[in-house]
């Protein structure tokens, strides 16, 4: 009798499910098989998402060494996980990083992609990016700094805390509240090492000086990535991507001017060169000047609204704006 009750309870509902499935044309698998399918689907989706993020990284102009190092980090995380399954020794995953380089070299973009990748690999719970600077961390009176730091750490928990111009935290000397901010951040790195990754970013020379001011900092950031300046050809490629995104194009004269201008700027080796930011500013100014040139026209074509001319890249005479006239 007990066997009959067990049989009726366990198997008859399954037969009904199989029957319903066959009538609808969709076979229904036993619960164990369904769970396995779900697990396989999650694994496949995770790998697909990670591949999409790597493709997004590869689409960034230049940054060959940076891309190579990001792939090394991804491989290191994956192999560490595989070693863990076989009870092999693993070094602790310390992924706090320093990004050094001039503005406009892709530091924030790479940090954002990296956060998403680490979330896909289950290294970070969320993988979001919280971007802050000195004013967001350093207070104006005793106790205020620790409070502000903890608030930013709370926002970044589960993802990446990205501190731009991090060297500014050490500018005020021993009595400055910036030192308190550094101490609070270092403590958070230890207390929440599995829940947050800290990335310090800034100019290369200033970041090197910053690390020398606190000897204990360098060892806490085992991954240091330098973002080099773009070449003039890479900047032209970035310009074309920006123009395509905005549905604009360059006339022959404008393209020649932009090429000569960027070549001059990159050849001069300007300190703290702004790279992609310079290109964006040039294009946005040209778009505004084109608007001024066209706004009072009664007759215009679709092509007129799209094409930027050489004159759109030249500042008005007497404006005092910097410009370059190629030979």
Secondary structure, DSSP 8 states (H G I E B T S, - for coil): -HHHHHHIIIIIHHHHHHHHHHHHT-----HHHHHHHHHHHHHHHHHHHHHHHHHHHHTSSS-HHHHHHHHHHHHHHHHHHHHHHTT---------EEEEE-TTSSHHHHHHHHHHHHHHTTSSSS--EEEE-HHHH--SSTTHHHHHHHHHHHHHTTSEEEEETGGGGGTT-TTSTHHHHHHHHHHHHHHTTTT-EEEEEE-HHHHHHHHHHSHHHHTT--EEEEE----HHHHHHHHHHHHHHHT-EE-HHHHHHHHHHHHHHHHTT-TT--THHHHHHHHHHHHHHHHHHHTT-S---HHHHHEE-GGGGS--TTS--------
